[in-house]
Amino acid sequence: MKKILFSLLLSTCVSGVLNAQDSVKPVFASILTPFAYPADVSLNGKILLFETEWVKCKLLTANNTILNNDSFLFNFDKIDKRLLATRDFNKIFEVDWREFKAVLFYYHDTGFVFKHIYPISNKDLFQVLINGNEHYSLYKTVHAKIVKEYYFNVGIYTRVPEKYLDLPEYCILFPNREYRIIHSTKRAAIERVFSLYPDFAKVSEYLNATDKAVYDEDDLKRLINYLNKENL
């Protein structure tokens, strides 16, 4: 499984073949900068990708080199879009987003590949759900929104502690390398994304077969896999 995920990390960003570049080990410290706000709310686990559990990872650097440093643990700040690293939690560092293309996080027994999709966002990390190469690809990013709530009690409005709401956003990369963002997984929103593309009839056929008003992430993955299979 780890070999498969490692290969996926490479294939998500590199169109050619990586060979001897793996042996070129950049100095890890050169892509780190001290995190300016170590006491900031970002570190209390409320808006981090893996919450309070920091994880190991591998980086695909800007020069297509695989970088692995087991002495560091990592997390991702979903509000300010920062990849954070630490050895001991006494000092927190930020990994310069310009210095890496993709990252493979190891969370428990599962690996998650995230990558930059530069035409969309320089700093966002998109989770690779389906890497279709020359076919359709599906990516996901999560935006954390701070929600402020109040309750009314005996004529007084009282503010409750802030909550953080995860808002998933999906990106479909088409075979012609154009992309569309899906903010809603309602049927009408999915149909609208494909309405000007040749595969619109196939999409409608698939949606008619499932006949749902609202779809979830697994439904989107099945749709993209269906389109890729039909276009082989």
Legacy VTK file of the C-alpha trace (Angstrom):
# vtk DataFile Version 3.0
C-alpha trace
ASCII
DATASET POLYDATA
POINTS 232 float
0.000 0.000 0.000
2.789 2.443 0.897
4.489 1.772 -2.444
1.231 2.485 -4.258
0.746 5.771 -2.399
4.365 6.725 -2.978
3.887 6.170 -6.711
0.694 8.205 -6.605
2.562 11.066 -4.966
4.896 11.137 -7.930
2.278 10.702 -10.628
0.050 13.479 -9.350
2.584 16.118 -10.270
5.260 14.717 -12.527
4.475 13.911 -16.147
7.924 12.514 -16.884
9.890 9.790 -15.167
11.796 10.529 -11.975
14.998 8.595 -11.739
18.220 9.685 -10.072
16.584 12.818 -8.679
15.467 10.846 -5.622
19.078 10.659 -4.474
19.438 14.436 -4.443
18.543 15.290 -0.848
17.793 18.972 -0.315
18.503 20.487 3.083
15.168 20.301 4.882
15.840 23.401 6.969
16.115 25.494 3.818
12.376 25.244 3.136
11.303 25.975 6.719
10.541 29.327 8.299
9.673 29.898 11.970
5.924 29.987 12.541
5.227 33.571 13.581
2.358 32.850 15.967
3.159 29.744 18.040
0.428 30.623 20.582
-2.107 31.220 17.843
-5.477 29.395 17.880
-4.261 27.388 14.890
-2.306 25.156 17.243
-5.088 24.174 19.622
-6.302 21.498 17.211
-9.539 23.158 16.178
-8.662 24.037 12.604
-5.871 21.646 11.764
-6.333 18.947 9.158
-5.479 16.151 11.597
-6.684 18.074 14.671
-4.451 17.234 17.641
-2.666 14.300 15.958
0.393 15.455 14.050
1.649 12.989 11.438
4.647 11.997 9.353
4.786 12.801 5.664
6.818 12.820 2.470
7.131 15.892 0.276
7.486 16.207 -3.470
9.602 19.336 -3.705
9.525 22.037 -6.370
12.494 20.395 -8.137
10.736 16.996 -8.198
12.745 15.477 -5.367
11.195 13.259 -2.719
11.947 14.626 0.741
11.469 12.523 3.865
12.481 13.556 7.381
11.207 11.281 10.150
12.362 13.617 12.892
9.517 16.021 12.065
5.759 15.765 12.461
3.351 17.707 10.252
-0.113 19.224 10.131
-1.994 21.635 7.877
-3.688 24.846 8.970
-7.016 24.888 7.092
-7.730 28.565 7.772
-4.473 30.178 6.666
-3.358 27.344 4.337
-0.037 26.621 6.034
1.846 23.339 6.157
3.335 23.195 9.650
6.206 21.098 10.973
7.659 20.472 14.416
10.122 18.229 16.197
9.087 18.780 19.779
6.131 21.237 19.738
8.335 23.817 21.411
9.194 25.286 18.029
6.751 25.272 15.123
7.858 25.857 11.546
5.998 26.619 8.357
6.948 24.863 5.127
7.178 27.387 2.310
4.331 26.514 -0.073
6.504 27.511 -3.046
8.967 24.745 -2.176
6.713 21.699 -2.573
4.225 20.379 -5.107
2.588 17.551 -3.200
2.600 15.855 0.169
1.859 12.314 1.283
0.527 12.263 4.869
0.624 9.058 6.916
-2.346 9.009 9.292
-2.567 5.807 11.361
-2.489 3.040 8.735
-3.713 5.211 5.871
-1.911 7.489 3.436
-3.438 10.661 2.011
-1.991 12.448 -1.015
-2.486 16.213 -1.289
-1.202 18.476 -4.038
-1.186 22.053 -5.232
-3.336 22.740 -8.280
-1.674 25.967 -9.293
-4.257 27.273 -11.808
-6.799 27.216 -8.962
-4.825 28.167 -5.872
-1.159 28.469 -4.993
-1.536 27.819 -1.274
-4.482 25.411 -1.059
-3.761 21.712 -0.773
-6.186 19.493 -2.658
-6.682 15.900 -1.592
-6.306 13.503 -4.508
-9.479 11.388 -4.626
-9.032 10.140 -8.204
-5.912 10.729 -10.266
-7.106 10.131 -13.800
-3.951 11.259 -15.636
-5.279 11.818 -19.180
-8.870 11.177 -18.105
-10.987 12.774 -15.384
-9.455 13.573 -11.993
-11.244 14.458 -8.778
-9.757 16.559 -6.002
-11.065 17.870 -2.716
-10.192 20.746 -0.454
-11.760 21.733 2.851
-12.248 25.319 3.916
-12.705 25.866 7.632
-15.248 28.556 8.443
-15.522 30.189 11.843
-19.151 30.199 12.987
-20.271 32.612 15.689
-23.454 31.703 17.533
-25.590 33.341 20.202
-28.432 32.111 22.371
-31.207 34.156 23.943
-31.821 33.720 27.647
-33.954 35.978 29.892
-33.757 38.924 27.563
-29.981 38.697 27.052
-28.059 37.472 24.015
-25.082 35.392 25.112
-22.287 34.454 22.767
-21.255 30.806 22.800
-17.708 29.651 21.966
-16.833 29.831 18.275
-17.239 26.700 16.207
-15.326 25.649 13.136
-17.362 24.309 10.241
-15.657 22.297 7.494
-16.902 23.202 4.029
-15.763 20.656 1.416
-15.117 21.823 -2.125
-14.483 19.510 -5.068
-12.522 20.112 -8.240
-13.041 18.079 -11.405
-10.147 18.193 -13.850
-11.355 17.317 -17.359
-9.409 15.380 -20.005
-8.809 18.646 -21.885
-7.161 19.979 -18.659
-9.918 22.455 -17.950
-11.392 22.319 -14.460
-14.636 23.074 -12.690
-15.279 23.641 -8.988
-18.260 22.011 -7.278
-19.462 23.786 -4.163
-22.659 21.751 -3.963
-23.249 18.059 -4.595
-26.877 18.519 -5.577
-27.829 16.899 -8.854
-28.491 20.226 -10.566
-25.020 21.497 -9.624
-23.315 18.376 -10.989
-25.265 18.541 -14.250
-24.380 22.214 -14.627
-20.668 21.406 -14.389
-20.880 18.942 -17.283
-23.524 20.741 -19.343
-21.113 22.044 -22.012
-19.013 18.900 -22.308
-19.374 15.891 -24.645
-19.908 13.493 -21.729
-23.015 15.307 -20.492
-25.262 12.508 -21.825
-23.224 9.900 -19.913
-23.456 11.975 -16.763
-27.225 12.293 -17.129
-27.514 8.556 -17.748
-25.551 7.805 -14.581
-27.518 10.291 -12.474
-30.817 8.944 -13.803
-29.777 5.430 -12.792
-29.020 6.499 -9.231
-31.903 8.997 -9.040
-30.821 11.132 -6.070
-31.441 14.790 -5.348
-28.200 15.151 -3.377
-25.019 13.118 -3.784
-22.097 12.562 -1.436
-18.357 12.247 -1.957
-18.486 8.524 -2.683
-21.133 9.181 -5.340
-18.849 11.720 -7.003
-15.991 9.234 -6.990
-18.196 6.569 -8.542
-19.325 9.032 -11.223
-15.755 9.971 -12.160
-14.682 6.314 -12.225
-17.682 5.547 -14.424
-16.740 8.273 -16.901
-13.122 7.122 -16.977
-14.199 3.540 -17.611
-16.579 4.611 -20.389
-13.826 6.638 -22.080
-11.186 3.903 -22.160
LINES 1 233
232 0 1 2 3 4 5 6 7 8 9 10 11 12 13 14 15 16 17 18 19 20 21 22 23 24 25 26 27 28 29 30 31 32 33 34 35 36 37 38 39 40 41 42 43 44 45 46 47 48 49 50 51 52 53 54 55 56 57 58 59 60 61 62 63 64 65 66 67 68 69 70 71 72 73 74 75 76 77 78 79 80 81 82 83 84 85 86 87 88 89 90 91 92 93 94 95 96 97 98 99 100 101 102 103 104 105 106 107 108 109 110 111 112 113 114 115 116 117 118 119 120 121 122 123 124 125 126 127 128 129 130 131 132 133 134 135 136 137 138 139 140 141 142 143 144 145 146 147 148 149 150 151 152 153 154 155 156 157 158 159 160 161 162 163 164 165 166 167 168 169 170 171 172 173 174 175 176 177 178 179 180 181 182 183 184 185 186 187 188 189 190 191 192 193 194 195 196 197 198 199 200 201 202 203 204 205 206 207 208 209 210 211 212 213 214 215 216 217 218 219 220 221 222 223 224 225 226 227 228 229 230 231
